[in-house]
Amino acid sequence: MLQDACIWRPEKPRELAAERICRQAQRPDNCMFNEIPLLRPDTPLLDSIDSPIQLRDLDEEQLPILANQLREYMLYSVGKTGGHFGAGLGVVELTVALHYIYQTPDDRLVWDVGHQTYPHKILTGRRDAMLSIRQLDGLAGFPKREESPFDTFGVGHSSTSISAALGMALAAEQQSRTSESAAPQDETKGESKEGENTTRKTVAIIGDGAMTAGMAFEALNHAAHTETDMLVILNDNNMSISRNVGGLATYFSRIWASKLYNQMREGSKKVLSKIPQAWEFARRTEEHMKGMVSPGTLFEELGFNYVGPIDGHDLPRLVHDLRNLRDIKGPKLLHIVTQKGKGFGPAELDPVGYHALNKIEAPSNKPAAAPKPPKYQDVFGQWLCDAAAQDEKLIAITPAMSEGSGMLNFSEQYPERFYDVAIAEQHAVTLAAGMACEGQKPIVAIYSTFLQRAYDQLIHDVALQNLDVTFAIDRAGLVGEDGPTHAGSFDLTFLRCIPKIIIATPSDENECRTLLHTAYQYNGAAAVRYPRGNGVGVAIETSLRTVAIGKGQVKRQGLKNDNSVVIFNFGTRLKAAMEVAEQLDITVCDMRWVKPLDQQLIISMAEQHQLIITLEENAIAGGAGSGVMEYLQQQGFSTPVLQLGLGDHYVNHGKPEQLLESEQLDSKGILNSIKMKLAQLQANKPRNLA
Ligand SMILES: Cc1ncc(C[n+]2csc(CCOP(=O)(O)OP(=O)(O)O)c2C)c(N)n1
């Protein structure tokens, strides 16, 4: 049966022969896969490549065969593990060409976002390890410097590649100068470090989505000014996670559409260059036309040598152009046009749906699992629609994350009040500030990790001016398989110190709705942080209700004795706290608000208990528990406090439950920590008395 279900089924049976020919690489670049292989495909050429050094030994004619096997292997491995999908398929040919032409890892490839690096990982000695990707102790889903010398720059957030590559290129120039000036004094030291290649090349690979961020343009601007030798490859697939939006996206589409014009231009140049007056006239006319449609004017004006647009799946063309560009000095930009999900039929048709893939489970006879509670992102999305129906001043803003943030329904129901601003978190926040100045009520839906990008805007543009902006902060806390680049570990810490902002931490999906509405009604900066994934399964009210700001709730009253303990829970760990409380018979408070804290509740609980536990899915350093400690200190309490949360380290990727366990934030870990603290207090008692 499994055999039957496995790999690479041709669309129609009669195409089998053609597919076989294709596999034998007589038409290697024409293969289209329509199913994910469940069994390891036959990829002999790929299997012979354990390092790009071997790849560079291949004949150019073999490269399309390799690309085809690489694509098939990637389908297989992502089917086994789940993970990012469409973006990697779109850069298979580019990845092969880059490692073929450049002397990696001496020459530096700097990938943007990094979700497209599965083919790069496969070609750089991690083929078999791909089956561990995004799993605890396995490969990371993004480039990671500790993982491989080929991963030159750790990444996960977008639009960093040009800055990082420029830094590397400038460093190469510095080192080259140093080694040149060192050479006459010491003839034996011709190079700056043993074996180091100081004329190394640097290439940044950035998508059209990532190019929309200000940071990418800051780097382009600087790169052109320095005239540094580097190549930027713009991988233009017209997609971010959703369809790419904005003037830049339109500009790129026009460039591609004007390819015909470009070809005509090249043809006429050759003819006209032989007639000087006609050439001068044509040149001026061309300058004029360039402003309208010519490829790359923008980049050329910035000071880049622009080449393209070219078909990014045409391997011979890629190899040819990269070879030429490698030997041209100065800042260059190669514009390639690719198809997200290339080579896998369903992904080509639905690139949004196939941005990432879930692990393919083999068919089983097990009864279907019970439906899960709604995801927090959808609870937010529903609240957004309901609140918008009541208040026409409501505006919703997303920096390119409309699907992930649960805003699709809203965008369809209220298109005129929905703004996808592209990957531009800083702009999203200040845009909201501007709207708030004019009396609108903007909501910025943003992942915790990406809000880090807009910290100054949050303080300087929103909070300082006391503007009425609500932040719906998704993916707060650990995020699982995406790992530390995407974990929302710090928002409570960096928000808590901002004057005037209010901060809510719902502990279930219904509280999420209620606190969102309460924050929205507050006239000022307000943040509600909620986690990735599904709710805990409580009923969700349909009404739009608010609760008191800065007031928590006693969820469970514990035993009053010499060992009495209270847990102040902030957000997602309430269920685990309640389980522990049942076992130890202790008190639990759902604090709801990190700012303002429920000071009355804190004081009364401190008076009644011998040990206070603070619990949060945020860095302990500076988090909600620190707020409790500060307040107790101010009030002169010396009740011992145990702060539970994320330690002073980055938490790697893995299943959410594994990570919670490793951070001792599951019920077992919380229980152990409390028991240990109680034992420590007991042990210290006699010593104190002695
Ligand atoms: C700063 C930041 N904001 C948002 C994201 C979420 N994100 C991941 S991939 C992606 C789309 C990137 O589009 P593009 O650069 O064109 O690459 P493609 O997926 O099309 O290959 C987005 C918005 C991110 N990684 N970093």
PDBQT file of the ligand as one rigid body, heavy atoms in Angstrom, charges set to zero:
ROOT
HETATM    1  C1  LIG A 701      10.919  41.175  10.151  1.00  0.00    +0.000 C 
HETATM    2  C2  LIG A 701      10.059  40.042   9.676  1.00  0.00    +0.000 A 
HETATM    3  N1  LIG A 701       8.735  40.237   9.506  1.00  0.00    +0.000 NA
HETATM    4  C3  LIG A 701       7.946  39.214   9.081  1.00  0.00    +0.000 A 
HETATM    5  C4  LIG A 701       8.474  38.001   8.817  1.00  0.00    +0.000 A 
HETATM    6  C5  LIG A 701       7.578  36.829   8.442  1.00  0.00    +0.000 C 
HETATM    7  N2  LIG A 701       7.885  36.350   7.072  1.00  0.00    +0.000 N 
HETATM    8  C6  LIG A 701       8.581  35.224   6.869  1.00  0.00    +0.000 A 
HETATM    9  S1  LIG A 701       8.806  34.895   5.265  1.00  0.00    +0.000 SA
HETATM   10  C7  LIG A 701       7.961  36.256   4.817  1.00  0.00    +0.000 A 
HETATM   11  C8  LIG A 701       7.798  36.567   3.374  1.00  0.00    +0.000 C 
HETATM   12  C9  LIG A 701       9.105  36.838   2.722  1.00  0.00    +0.000 C 
HETATM   13  O1  LIG A 701       8.891  37.135   1.375  1.00  0.00    +0.000 OA
HETATM   14  P1  LIG A 701      10.098  37.111   0.361  1.00  0.00    +0.000 P 
HETATM   15  O2  LIG A 701      11.255  37.829   0.946  1.00  0.00    +0.000 OA
HETATM   16  O3  LIG A 701       9.615  37.615  -0.938  1.00  0.00    +0.000 OA
HETATM   17  O4  LIG A 701      10.484  35.590   0.277  1.00  0.00    +0.000 OA
HETATM   18  P2  LIG A 701       9.648  34.383  -0.399  1.00  0.00    +0.000 P 
HETATM   19  O5  LIG A 701       8.955  33.691   0.722  1.00  0.00    +0.000 OA
HETATM   20  O6  LIG A 701       8.708  34.971  -1.378  1.00  0.00    +0.000 OA
HETATM   21  O7  LIG A 701      10.691  33.566  -1.032  1.00  0.00    +0.000 OA
HETATM   22  C10 LIG A 701       7.482  36.944   5.924  1.00  0.00    +0.000 A 
HETATM   23  C11 LIG A 701       6.657  38.163   5.891  1.00  0.00    +0.000 C 
HETATM   24  C12 LIG A 701       9.861  37.835   9.016  1.00  0.00    +0.000 A 
HETATM   25  N3  LIG A 701      10.460  36.658   8.815  1.00  0.00    +0.000 N 
HETATM   26  N4  LIG A 701      10.614  38.874   9.426  1.00  0.00    +0.000 NA
ENDROOT
TORSDOF 0
